[in-house]
């Protein structure tokens, strides 16, 4: 399959998103330069884990805690 044609088809349907539009083109161009700081990922995961801990009985998130550890 031609990756550019796959991206074009997805952009025309329900999969269309700004992320696919921008980052899909970056992938086609071979541009793998990081675009988001790791510390911001850590901040977001801390929010997820804190929320999950406070609602653990109703919304367990075992994979989130396995995929992220913060000192």
N, C-alpha and C positions, 0 to 999 in steps of 0.2 A: 504494500500500500504506500502511496505517496503521502508522507506526513503533512505536507501543506494542504492537500485535498481533504484529509481527515479533519484538520483544524478548520478549514473553510466550511465543511459540512456541519461540524459541531457549532460553529458560530451562527449558523442559520437556524438552529433549533433551540430547544429548551436548555441545552448545555451552554448557551451563550452567556458569557460573563466577562467582566473587565479583566479578571485574572487570566482567563483563557486568551483573551485578545492580546494582552501585553506579554505575558509569560510564554504563551504558546509561540508567539513570534520570536521571542528570545531563544527558545529551544531550537526552533527551525534555523536560526542564525548561528547556533553553536555558542551563544553567549550564556555562560554559566556563572557569571559574576554574581556573588551574593548581593541580595537587595534588601535584606532585613537583618538587623543586628541580633546576635544571640541573646544579649541581655533583655531584649524586648520579648523574645520567645520565653525566656525564663520568667519574666514578669507575668506574662499571660498564663503560663502553666501554673504558677503559684496561685493565681486567682482561681483557676479551675480546681486545683487541689484543695484550696481553702473552702471553696463552695461545696465541693464533694464531701469534705470532712464534716461540714456542718449539716449536711443532708444525707449522711452515709446510709441511714436506714431506708431512705426512699430512692436515692440515686447513687448507687455504688459506682465507682470509677476505678476498678482495679488496674486496668491497663495504663491509665494516666499516671498512676503512682509508680508503675514499673518502668515506664518510658522516661521518667524524669526524676532526677534527684538533685537537690540543691543543698549546699552546705549550710 
